[in-house]
Amino acid sequence: MNKDVFKKEVESLPRRIKGKRDVFISYKRENAPFVMRLYDELKEHNISSWVDLSKLPKEQGKEYADKIRKAIDSAKYFLLIYTEHKGCSIEHSEFIIQNEIEYAVKKKKTILFYPQDDVDLNTSKLKPYIKDIQWLDTTKTAKHQPEAQESVMDEKKLAELSSMVNKREGFSIYEDENIFLIRVALQRILGRIMIYGNYKQLLHVGDRDGMFFTNKTLQLHVKNKSLIWDVPSKYKETLKNNKFFSLKGKNENEVSKVKRFLKDINHDNKELEEQLKSFIRDYYNLDEIYVRLTKYLLLDKFKDIILPDKADFNLEALIEIVKEMAACGFIYDIGKKKTMFNGTELGVYDLDDGRVEEIEDHTPSISLYYSDYFTFRCMTEMYHILCSVNEKPFEAICAGDIHRLAPFLCSLGLGGFLSIYTKKGTSLMWTKRSGNISSGEMWHFSYDETVSLLKDAATENEHIIVEDNGDVHIDINRILYRALEEEIGIRQEDIQGEHHGIFDVGIIKSERLEIEIISSATLHIENGENDDLVLRERIKQMHNNATDGYLEISKIDLIHLHDTRSLIGRLLSPESYAVLGMMRKRLKEHVGKKVSIGDKTLIEKESYVGDNSTIGHDCRIHRNVFIDKNVIIGNFVKIQNNNSIYEGVTLEDGVFIGTNVSFINDRYPRSIMRDGRQVVSNDWILEETHVCYGASIGAGSVIMCGVTIGKWAMVAAGSVVLEDVPDYAMVAGNPAKIVKENINY
């Protein structure tokens, strides 16, 4: 940036930026251009900084010093940027040392030190202040930090994605990587997550675990319409030689089947192209598009594309150029050793939330159309061009906006998290997408699959079923099971009976525009596999067994459901970050296999629910409660802290359990038998205990197995119950005796 531009930008800013800030930036005025860049970079990533961009007053009096100190007070962190500018370093400024650094130390601010230039601590005046504070990585030191290097690669991917959609001119952080390194360090310290793009929820089944769409409550059907563009003839030979059109074995047969199917059904390939043209006419000016194209075609991969004269440029010419851009893009990616082929896909024609006035239940549906991967890339290029002119027409607020954008939605994806339950807690499986695929190098869902006509359509005798109206129905369960098996090696039987399914549909707006179906599945790991290394090795083995995993996933990480810090510094896909919030609402910590938990039930930390247990709705399970396997708990039950509800216990609706109540399920408990054997399940007799509707058990009570506590009965605190308690009776003592009958409270 030249001096005049910089001066103009500085003058446009407030003299001093006031208010609560994340960081106060201390620097020498000679380094103002760098700090200006840093300020903009931090602002763009939602990090607020206090920085004085004005020239220092000739007389740095008390009033100015007070303003600086107030700014330091209002900031969470103090960032000191050390520079050597023509022999004039920050340590030569008595004002900065006395009024900024010393004051920050006195106020016990966390001081971050960034040595943009080399500093010799043995001779530096700053030594007393910086020897024990947090040093940030520089371009030099980052080369030796694998975590920093991965962040640099993620940032470069982020810049690449951003440039696809909007060809920003001017400054790039790679003119000085220091700016990026400071920003990422602050993101880590502040706990800020780095994502590109956004995810907008369109259909949602609810936050409660166990609520999922079914084929009846979410219908997917393919209409007899298509948007399929052919590869320009002048690039076909090159792509053919690079095996773009050929797939080996089973995949080749599947593609051939789809081609024959599309030929037989005589699909409409005109409507969506005409809709695309209308969209461009309604929202864009061809002259602006032409100007933008001249800049796009400067890229090396598009160097062979010839833009027609402006007088000859029209919608048809735009479409032909976009096709050429997609073909050249494929050739370029193949040259970079990326995995590329032209497979068939299903686009989204319309999305209906199915709501009808005065009817609470609704059945949403997604209407699809036939497309392919080449057309998807064409429309992605078109999206980039149009967004760089004006991105507002692509805003989608609700399901009703989707049909307007249908030509750009040539692919329907399904993604989701695998949640892994152990006795230690619940983790989500995160994957970093491989650089071999077009949307790679981002941390993402556990699995991500494209909906397929041949693999996911409803069939009969291996033939796709076509309804009388020409529609083809898609089985949503097939998509999920296929994604789990092909991408991460999870078989249907591994999750059968567990919580799994589709619970959300939304639109992704980033370097692409795409509708995504959101799902989740649960994998329970047995007690013997709780060791982190063993668990990770098992997950790695599943991944290695997956047919597509090695192509699409470069890294796997298991991150605890509520661990946010582990995500800092990683570039996340917008959909994965949005769904993380949903998963935190849906999943219960420390829950065993095949557990049913009702709506609005609270289970606090340090509690555990065993396999096959059932808990009703609107319950309150407080801290440190152990619920054994096969326990049945009704609705509106309240269990206070420090309780163990063992197998054989049933609590009906409205039961209250005070703190430290002991339930017993074995009348004659032993650890070993007389012959020295350790006791196993066949060596003891389970006796069931039943607590009836509305009953209350006071704190510290002991309940012998095999008893029934009647409805609305009350057990006084500290009682030892050895016999049945009648309905509406109060018992107390050791052993407990009836002290009141027919109580009415």
C-alpha positions in Angstrom: 0.0 0.0 0.0 1.5 3.4 -1.0 1.9 6.3 1.5 -1.0 8.4 0.2 -3.5 5.5 0.4 -2.3 4.6 3.9 -2.6 8.3 5.0 -6.1 8.4 3.6 -7.1 5.2 5.4 -5.6 6.4 8.7 -7.4 9.7 8.5 -10.7 7.9 7.9 -10.3 6.1 11.3 -11.2 7.7 14.7 -8.2 9.4 16.3 -8.3 6.7 19.0 -10.3 3.6 19.0 -12.2 3.4 22.3 -14.2 0.9 24.4 -13.7 -2.6 25.7 -11.2 -4.5 23.5 -9.6 -7.9 23.3 -6.1 -6.5 22.9 -4.1 -3.3 23.4 -1.3 -2.9 20.7 1.9 -1.2 21.8 4.2 -0.3 18.9 6.6 2.4 17.5 4.9 5.0 15.2 7.4 4.2 12.5 5.7 0.8 12.3 2.2 2.2 11.7 1.6 0.7 8.2 2.2 -2.8 9.7 -0.1 -2.1 12.7 -2.7 -0.8 10.3 -2.6 -4.1 8.4 -2.8 -6.0 11.7 -5.7 -4.0 12.9 -7.7 -4.7 9.7 -6.8 -8.4 9.9 -7.9 -8.7 13.5 -11.1 -6.8 12.8 -11.9 -9.1 9.9 -11.7 -12.1 12.3 -13.8 -10.5 15.1 -10.8 -9.6 17.3 -11.2 -6.1 18.7 -8.0 -4.1 19.2 -7.2 -0.7 20.8 -4.6 1.1 18.8 -3.5 4.7 18.6 -3.0 5.4 14.9 -2.5 9.1 15.3 0.9 10.8 15.7 2.1 11.3 19.2 1.5 14.8 20.6 4.7 16.9 20.8 4.3 17.0 24.5 3.3 13.7 25.9 1.6 15.0 29.0 -0.5 13.5 31.8 -3.7 13.7 29.8 -2.4 11.6 27.0 -0.8 9.1 29.4 -4.1 8.8 31.2 -5.9 7.9 27.9 -3.3 5.2 27.2 -3.7 3.7 30.7 -7.4 3.7 30.5 -7.1 1.8 27.1 -4.8 -0.7 28.7 -7.3 -1.2 31.6 -10.1 -1.9 29.1 -8.1 -4.5 27.1 -7.9 -8.2 28.0 -4.4 -8.6 26.7 -1.4 -6.3 26.1 0.5 -7.0 22.8 4.0 -5.6 22.5 5.3 -5.5 18.9 9.1 -5.2 18.9 10.7 -3.6 15.9 14.1 -2.2 14.9 13.3 0.7 12.5 16.5 2.3 11.3 18.1 1.7 14.6 15.2 3.1 16.5 13.7 0.3 18.5 10.7 0.3 20.9 13.1 0.2 23.9 14.3 3.7 23.0 10.9 5.1 23.8 10.8 6.0 27.5 7.1 6.9 27.0 6.2 3.3 25.8 8.3 1.7 28.6 7.0 3.8 31.4 3.4 4.5 30.4 2.5 1.3 28.5 4.8 -1.6 29.4 5.4 -0.8 33.1 1.8 0.1 33.6 0.6 -3.2 32.0 2.9 -5.2 34.2 1.7 -3.3 37.3 -2.0 -4.0 36.3 -1.0 -7.7 35.9 -2.1 -7.8 32.3 -1.2 -10.8 30.3 1.6 -9.5 28.1 2.2 -11.0 24.6 5.5 -10.3 23.0 6.0 -10.4 19.3 9.6 -9.8 18.2 9.0 -8.8 14.5 12.8 -8.1 14.5 15.6 -9.8 16.4 16.1 -8.7 20.0 19.1 -9.4 22.2 17.8 -9.8 25.7 21.2 -9.6 27.2 21.5 -5.9 26.3 17.8 -5.0 26.0 16.0 -2.6 28.4 13.0 -4.8 27.9 14.6 -7.8 29.6 12.9 -7.3 33.0 9.5 -7.2 31.3 9.6 -9.8 28.6 11.7 -12.7 30.0 8.8 -14.4 31.6 5.9 -13.5 29.4 4.3 -15.2 26.4 6.3 -15.0 23.2 4.4 -15.5 19.9 5.7 -17.4 17.0 7.3 -15.4 14.2 7.9 -16.4 10.6 11.3 -17.8 11.6 10.2 -19.7 14.7 7.0 -21.0 13.1 9.0 -23.1 10.6 10.0 -25.4 13.5 6.4 -25.7 14.9 4.3 -28.4 13.2 1.1 -26.9 14.7 2.0 -23.4 13.4 2.8 -24.8 10.0 -0.5 -26.6 9.8 -2.2 -23.3 10.7 -0.3 -21.6 7.9 -1.5 -24.3 5.4 -5.1 -23.9 6.7 -4.8 -20.1 6.3 -3.6 -20.5 2.7 -6.6 -22.7 2.0 -8.9 -20.1 3.6 -7.4 -17.4 1.3 -7.7 -19.6 -1.7 -11.4 -20.3 -0.9 -12.1 -16.6 -0.3 -10.4 -15.6 -3.6 -12.6 -18.1 -5.5 -15.8 -16.2 -4.5 -14.5 -12.7 -4.4 -11.3 -11.7 -6.2 -10.1 -9.2 -3.6 -7.4 -6.9 -4.9 -4.6 -5.3 -2.9 -3.0 -6.5 0.3 -2.6 -10.1 1.1 -1.3 -11.4 4.5 1.3 -13.3 2.6 3.1 -10.0 1.9 4.0 -10.4 5.6 3.2 -13.7 7.3 3.8 -12.1 10.6 0.3 -10.5 10.5 -1.3 -13.9 10.1 0.8 -15.5 12.9 -0.2 -12.8 15.4 -3.8 -13.2 14.5 -3.8 -17.0 14.8 -2.0 -16.7 18.2 -4.7 -14.3 19.4 -7.4 -16.6 18.1 -5.9 -19.4 20.2 -5.5 -17.3 23.3 -9.0 -15.8 23.0 -10.5 -19.2 22.1 -11.9 -18.1 18.7 -12.8 -20.6 16.1 -11.7 -20.1 12.5 -14.3 -21.0 9.8 -15.0 -19.9 6.2 -18.5 -19.4 5.0 -21.8 -20.1 6.8 -24.5 -22.8 7.2 -28.2 -21.8 7.3 -30.6 -24.2 8.9 -33.7 -24.9 6.7 -35.4 -28.0 8.2 -34.9 -29.2 11.7 -36.4 -32.1 13.6 -35.4 -30.9 17.1 -32.5 -30.9 19.5 -33.4 -33.9 21.6 -31.4 -37.1 21.0 -33.6 -39.8 19.5 -35.5 -37.4 17.3 -34.7 -38.2 13.6 -36.4 -37.9 10.3 -37.7 -41.1 8.7 -38.7 -41.9 5.1 -42.2 -40.9 6.1 -41.4 -37.6 7.8 -38.8 -36.4 5.3 -39.4 -37.4 1.7 -36.7 -37.2 -1.1 -37.9 -37.7 -4.6 -36.3 -37.0 -8.0 -38.4 -35.2 -10.6 -38.0 -36.0 -14.2 -35.8 -32.9 -14.8 -32.1 -32.4 -15.3 -29.3 -29.9 -15.7 -26.5 -31.7 -17.4 -23.9 -29.9 -19.5 -21.5 -31.5 -21.9 -17.7 -31.0 -21.7 -16.6 -28.7 -24.5 -15.3 -30.8 -27.4 -11.8 -29.2 -27.5 -11.1 -30.5 -24.0 -12.6 -34.0 -24.3 -9.5 -35.7 -25.7 -7.3 -34.3 -22.9 -9.7 -35.3 -20.2 -10.2 -38.7 -21.8 -6.4 -39.3 -21.8 -6.4 -38.3 -18.1 -9.2 -40.9 -17.5 -11.7 -38.3 -16.5 -14.5 -40.2 -18.2 -13.4 -43.8 -17.3 -14.1 -45.5 -14.0 -12.8 -49.0 -13.3 -14.9 -52.0 -12.3 -18.1 -51.6 -10.4 -18.1 -47.8 -10.7 -17.9 -47.9 -14.4 -20.9 -50.3 -14.5 -22.9 -48.0 -12.2 -22.2 -44.9 -14.4 -23.3 -46.9 -17.5 -26.5 -47.9 -15.8 -27.3 -44.3 -14.8 -26.7 -43.1 -18.4 -29.0 -45.8 -19.8 -31.6 -44.9 -17.2 -31.5 -41.2 -18.0 -31.8 -42.0 -21.7 -34.8 -44.1 -21.1 -36.8 -41.6 -19.0 -36.5 -38.8 -21.5 -35.8 -36.1 -18.8 -36.4 -32.4 -19.3 -33.1 -30.6 -19.7 -34.4 -27.2 -20.7 -36.3 -25.8 -17.7 -33.4 -25.4 -15.3 -31.1 -23.8 -17.9 -33.8 -21.3 -18.7 -34.2 -20.6 -15.0 -30.5 -19.9 -14.7 -30.7 -17.4 -17.6 -33.6 -15.7 -15.9 -31.8 -15.5 -12.6 -28.8 -13.8 -14.3 -31.0 -11.4 -16.2 -33.0 -10.4 -13.1 -30.0 -9.7 -10.8 -26.9 -9.0 -12.9 -25.5 -6.7 -15.6 -23.6 -8.5 -18.4 -21.1 -5.6 -18.7 -20.1 -6.1 -15.0 -19.8 -9.8 -15.5 -17.6 -9.3 -18.6 -15.3 -7.0 -16.5 -15.0 -9.7 -13.8 -14.4 -12.4 -16.3 -11.4 -10.5 -17.8 -9.8 -10.8 -14.3 -10.7 -14.4 -13.7 -9.2 -15.5 -17.0 -5.8 -14.1 -16.1 -5.3 -17.2 -14.0 -2.8 -19.7 -15.5 -5.3 -22.5 -15.6 -7.6 -20.4 -17.8 -4.9 -19.0 -20.1 -6.1 -20.9 -23.2 -9.7 -19.5 -22.9 -10.5 -16.7 -25.4 -13.0 -14.1 -24.2 -15.1 -12.9 -27.1 -15.3 -9.2 -27.9 -17.6 -7.3 -25.6 -20.1 -6.7 -28.4 -20.5 -10.4 -28.9 -20.8 -11.3 -25.2 -24.2 -12.6 -24.2 -25.7 -15.2 -21.9 -25.0 -18.1 -24.2 -21.3 -16.9 -24.5 -21.1 -16.7 -20.7 -22.3 -20.3 -20.3 -19.8 -21.6 -22.9 -17.0 -19.8 -21.2 -18.0 -21.2 -17.8 -18.0 -24.7 -19.3 -14.4 -24.1 -20.6 -13.4 -22.8 -17.2 -14.7 -26.0 -15.5 -12.9 -28.2 -18.1 -9.6 -26.3 -17.6 -10.1 -26.5 -13.9 -10.4 -30.3 -14.0 -7.2 -30.5 -16.2 -5.4 -28.3 -13.8 -6.5 -30.3 -10.7 -5.6 -33.6 -12.4 -2.1 -32.1 -13.0 -2.0 -31.4 -9.3 -2.7 -35.2 -8.7 -6.2 -34.5 -7.3 -8.8 -37.2 -7.5 -11.2 -36.2 -10.4 -13.9 -37.9 -12.3 -17.2 -37.0 -13.9 -19.8 -39.0 -11.9 -23.6 -38.6 -11.8 -25.2 -36.5 -9.1 -28.6 -35.3 -7.9 -29.3 -31.6 -7.6 -31.9 -29.9 -5.4 -34.9 -28.6 -7.3 -37.1 -27.4 -4.4 -37.4 -27.7 -0.7 -40.8 -27.7 1.0 -41.1 -27.6 4.8 -44.6 -29.2 4.5 -46.2 -26.8 7.0 -49.9 -26.3 6.7 -51.8 -23.7 8.8 -53.6 -25.1 11.9 -51.8 -28.5 11.5 -49.0 -29.1 13.9 -47.5 -32.2 12.2 -45.8 -31.7 8.9 -44.0 -33.7 6.3 -41.1 -31.8 4.7 -39.8 -32.9 1.3 -36.9 -32.3 -1.0 -37.4 -32.4 -4.7 -34.3 -33.3 -6.7 -33.1 -33.3 -10.4 -30.5 -35.2 -12.4 -27.1 -33.7 -12.8 -23.4 -34.6 -12.8 -20.1 -33.5 -11.3 -18.9 -31.6 -14.4 -22.1 -29.5 -14.3 -21.7 -29.0 -10.6 -18.2 -27.6 -11.2 -19.6 -25.4 -14.0 -22.2 -24.0 -11.7 -19.6 -23.5 -8.9 -17.5 -21.4 -11.4 -20.7 -19.4 -12.3 -21.4 -18.9 -8.6 -17.8 -17.5 -8.1 -18.2 -15.1 -10.9 -21.6 -13.8 -9.9 -20.8 -13.6 -6.2 -17.7 -11.5 -7.1 -20.1 -9.0 -8.7 -22.9 -9.2 -6.1 -23.5 -12.0 -3.6 -26.9 -10.7 -2.3 -29.0 -12.7 -4.8 -27.7 -15.9 -3.2 -29.1 -15.2 0.2 -31.4 -18.0 1.4 -33.5 -17.2 4.5 -35.9 -20.2 4.4 -36.9 -23.3 2.5 -39.0 -21.2 0.1 -35.9 -19.5 -1.3 -34.3 -22.7 -2.6 -36.2 -23.2 -5.9 -34.9 -19.8 -7.0 -31.3 -21.1 -6.5 -31.9 -24.6 -8.0 -29.6 -24.4 -11.0 -26.7 -23.7 -8.6 -27.5 -26.6 -6.3 -26.3 -29.5 -8.6 -25.2 -31.7 -5.7 -27.0 -32.9 -2.6 -24.6 -34.0 0.2 -25.1 -36.0 3.4 -22.7 -35.4 6.3 -22.6 -35.9 10.0 -20.7 -36.7 13.1 -19.9 -40.1 14.6 -20.2 -39.7 18.4 -18.1 -42.2 20.3 -19.3 -43.1 23.8 -16.9 -44.4 26.5 -17.1 -44.4 30.3 -14.8 -41.3 30.1 -17.3 -39.3 28.2 -18.5 -38.5 24.6 -16.2 -37.6 21.8 -16.9 -36.6 18.2 -14.8 -37.9 15.3 -13.4 -35.0 13.3 -11.7 -35.6 10.0 -9.5 -33.4 7.9 -10.5 -33.6 4.3 -7.8 -34.8 1.9 -6.1 -32.3 -0.4 -6.8 -34.8 -3.2 -10.4 -33.7 -3.3 -11.7 -30.3 -4.5 -13.0 -29.1 -1.1 -10.2 -30.6 0.9 -7.8 -29.4 3.6 -10.5 -28.4 6.0 -11.6 -30.0 9.3 -15.0 -31.4 8.8 -17.6 -34.0 9.7 -16.7 -37.7 10.4 -18.3 -38.6 7.1 -19.5 -36.8 4.0 -21.2 -38.4 1.0 -22.9 -37.3 -2.1 -26.4 -38.6 -2.6 -26.5 -41.1 -5.5 -29.3 -42.1 -7.8 -28.2 -45.7 -8.3 -27.0 -46.4 -4.7 -29.8 -44.6 -2.8 -32.9 -44.8 -4.9 -35.8 -47.2 -3.9 -35.4 -50.3 -6.1 -37.2 -53.5 -6.9 -35.3 -56.5 -8.2 -32.2 -54.2 -8.6 -34.2 -51.9 -10.9 -35.0 -48.3 -9.9 -38.7 -47.8 -9.2 -40.2 -45.0 -11.3 -43.6 -43.8 -10.2 -46.4 -43.0 -12.6 -45.6 -39.3 -12.4 -42.0 -40.0 -13.3 -40.6 -39.5 -9.8 -38.0 -41.7 -8.2 -37.8 -41.9 -4.4 -34.6 -41.9 -2.4 -34.2 -44.0 0.7 -32.6 -41.7 3.4 -31.5 -44.7 5.5 -29.5 -46.0 2.5 -27.5 -42.8 2.2 -26.6 -42.8 5.9 -25.5 -46.4 6.1 -23.5 -46.1 2.8 -21.7 -43.0 4.1 -20.8 -44.6 7.3 -19.4 -47.8 5.6 -17.7 -46.2 2.6 -16.0 -43.3 4.5 -15.2 -44.5 8.0 -15.8 -48.3 7.9 -18.8 -48.4 10.3 -21.2 -51.2 9.3 -24.9 -51.0 9.8 -24.8 -53.7 12.5 -22.3 -51.6 14.5 -24.9 -48.9 15.1 -28.1 -51.0 14.8 -30.5 -50.1 17.6 -28.4 -47.1 18.6 -29.2 -43.4 18.0 -28.6 -42.6 14.4 -30.4 -40.8 11.6 -31.0 -37.5 9.8 -32.1 -34.5 11.9 -31.4 -31.4 9.9 -31.2 -29.9 6.4 -29.4 -26.7 5.5 -27.6 -24.7 2.9 -23.8 -24.2 2.8 -22.6 -20.9 1.5 -18.8 -20.8 1.2 -16.6 -21.4 -1.9 -19.6 -23.3 -3.1 -23.4 -23.3 -2.7 -24.8 -26.7 -1.6 -27.7 -28.3 0.3 -26.5 -30.6 3.0 -28.5 -33.3 4.9 -27.2 -33.5 8.4 -27.1 -36.8 10.3 -25.3 -38.5 13.2 -24.6 -42.0 14.5 -23.4 -43.4 17.8 -20.7 -45.9 18.5 -20.2 -47.4 21.9 -16.8 -48.6 22.9 -16.5 -51.4 25.5 -14.9 -50.8 28.8 -11.6 -52.5 27.8 -11.1 -50.0 25.0 -11.2 -46.8 27.0 -7.4 -46.2 26.7 -7.0 -43.3 24.2 -4.3 -45.1 22.2 -6.3 -48.2 21.8 -9.4 -46.3 20.9 -7.6 -44.2 18.3 -6.0 -47.3 16.8 -9.4 -48.9 16.5 -10.8 -45.8 14.8 -7.8 -45.7 12.5 -8.4 -49.4 11.6 -12.0 -48.7 10.7 -10.9 -45.8 8.5 -8.4 -48.0 6.7 -11.2 -50.6 6.0 -13.4 -47.9 4.4 -13.6 -48.1 0.7 -13.4 -44.3 0.2 -11.8 -43.1 3.4 -8.2 -43.2 2.2 -9.2 -41.0 -0.8 -11.1 -38.3 1.1 -9.7 -38.2 4.6 -6.1 -37.2 5.5 -6.4 -37.0 9.3 -8.7 -38.1 12.1 -9.0 -36.7 15.6 -11.3 -37.6 18.5 -12.3 -34.4 20.3 -14.4 -34.4 23.4 -17.9 -33.0 22.8 -17.3 -29.9 24.9 -13.6 -29.4 24.1 -13.5 -26.1 22.2 -9.8 -25.3 22.7 -8.7 -28.3 20.6 -10.6 -26.7 17.6 -8.8 -23.4 17.8 -6.3 -22.8 15.0 -7.9 -25.3 12.7 -9.9 -24.3 9.7 -13.4 -25.7 10.1 -16.1 -26.1 7.5 -19.1 -23.9 8.3 -21.5 -26.8 8.4 -19.4 -28.8 10.9 -19.1 -25.9 13.3 -22.8 -25.2 13.1 -23.7 -28.8 13.7 -21.3 -29.0 16.6 -23.6 -26.7 18.5 -26.6 -29.0 17.6 -24.7 -32.1 18.8 -24.0 -30.5 22.1 -27.7 -30.1 22.6 -28.6 -33.5 21.3 -26.1 -35.7 23.0 -26.1 -36.8 26.6 -22.7 -37.4 28.3 -21.9 -40.8 29.8 -24.9 -42.7 28.4 -24.8 -46.4 27.6 -26.1 -48.4 24.7 -29.8 -48.4 23.7 -30.8 -45.8 26.2 -34.0 -43.9 25.8 -34.2 -40.4 27.3 -37.3 -38.3 27.1 -37.7 -34.6 26.1 -36.6 -31.8 28.5 -34.8 -34.3 30.8 -31.8 -32.8 32.5 -28.8 -35.1 33.3 -26.1 -33.2 35.1 -22.3 -33.8 34.9 -20.7 -36.7 36.6 -23.8 -38.8 36.2 -24.0 -42.1 34.2 -26.9 -44.0 32.6 -26.3 -47.7 31.8 -27.3 -49.8 28.8 -30.9 -50.4 27.9 -32.3 -48.0 30.5 -35.3 -45.8 30.0 -35.8 -42.3 31.4 -39.0 -40.4 30.7 -39.5 -36.7 29.9 -39.1 -33.7 32.2 -36.9 -35.5 34.7 -34.1 -34.0 36.8 -31.1 -36.3 37.3 -28.6 -34.3 39.3 -24.8 -34.6 39.9 -23.0 -37.9 40.6 -26.0 -40.2 40.0 -25.3 -43.8 38.8 -28.2 -45.4 36.9 -27.5 -49.0 36.2 -28.4 -51.0 33.1 -32.1 -51.9 32.5 -33.4 -49.4 35.0 -36.9 -47.9 34.2 -37.6 -44.3 35.2 -40.9 -42.6 34.5 -41.7 -38.9 33.7 -41.2 -35.9 36.0 -38.8 -37.9 38.3 -36.3 -36.0 40.4 -33.2 -37.7 41.7 -30.9 -35.6 43.9 -27.1 -35.8 44.1 -25.0 -38.9 45.0 -27.5 -41.7 44.2 -27.1 -45.2 42.8 -30.2 -46.6 41.1 -29.3 -50.3 40.5 -30.7 -52.8 38.0 -34.1 -54.1 39.0 -35.3 -50.7 40.3 -38.3 -49.1 38.7 -39.3 -45.5 39.5 -42.8 -44.5 38.3 -43.9 -41.0 37.3 -43.4 -38.2 39.8 -41.0 -40.0 42.2 -38.6 -38.0 44.3 -35.3 -39.5 45.5 -33.3 -37.5 48.1 -29.6 -37.3 48.4 -27.5 -40.4 49.3 -30.3 -43.0 49.0 -29.1 -46.6 48.7 -31.0 -49.1 46.6 -30.1 -52.8 47.1 -30.8 -55.4 44.4 -29.1 -58.5 46.0 -30.3 -59.8 49.4 -27.1 -61.8 50.1 -24.2 -60.0 48.3 -20.8 -61.5 48.1 -17.6 -60.7 46.2 -16.3 -64.3 46.1 -17.9 -67.7 46.6 -16.9 -70.3 49.3 -14.6 -72.0 46.7 -12.7 -68.7 46.1 -14.3 -68.0 42.7 -15.2 -64.4 42.0 -19.0 -63.9 41.9 -20.6 -63.8 38.4 -24.1 -63.0 37.3 -25.4 -66.6 37.8 -24.2 -66.7 41.4 -26.8 -64.2 42.8 -30.5 -63.5 42.5 -31.7 -60.1 41.3 -34.8 -59.0 43.3 -36.8 -56.1 41.9 -37.8 -52.9 43.7 -40.8 -50.8 42.7 -41.4 -47.2 43.7 -44.9 -46.2 42.7 -46.4 -43.0 41.4 -45.7 -39.8 43.3 -43.7 -41.5 46.1 -40.9 -39.7 47.9 -37.8 -41.2 49.5 -35.9 -39.0 52.0 -32.1 -38.4 52.1 -29.9 -41.2 53.4 -32.5 -43.9 53.3 -31.7 -47.6 52.5 -34.2 -49.5 50.4 -34.0 -53.3 50.6 -34.5 -55.2 47.4 -37.8 -56.9 46.6 -40.0 -54.2 48.2 -42.7 -52.0 46.7 -43.2 -48.4 47.9 -46.8 -47.4 47.3 -48.1 -44.4 45.4 -47.8 -41.1 47.2 -46.0 -42.9 50.0 -43.2 -41.1 51.9 -40.1 -42.5 53.4 -38.5 -40.3 56.1 -34.8 -39.3 55.9 -32.5 -42.0 57.2 -35.0 -44.8 57.1 -34.2 -48.5 56.4 -37.0 -50.0 54.5 -37.2 -53.8 54.7 -40.9 -54.3 53.9 -43.5 -53.0 51.4 -44.9 -49.5 52.1 -48.7 -49.0 51.6 -50.1 -46.3 49.4 -50.3 -42.8 51.1 -48.3 -44.0 54.1 -45.3 -42.4 55.8 -42.6 -44.6 57.3 -39.6 -43.8 59.4 -36.9 -45.5 61.5 -34.7 -48.6 61.4 -36.4 -50.8 60.5 -38.9 -48.4 59.0 -42.4 -48.4 60.5 -45.7 -46.7 59.6 -45.9 -43.4 61.5 -48.8 -41.9 59.4 -51.5 -43.2 57.1 -53.5 -41.5 54.4 -51.2 -38.5 54.2 -52.4 -35.7 52.0 -49.0 -34.0 51.3 
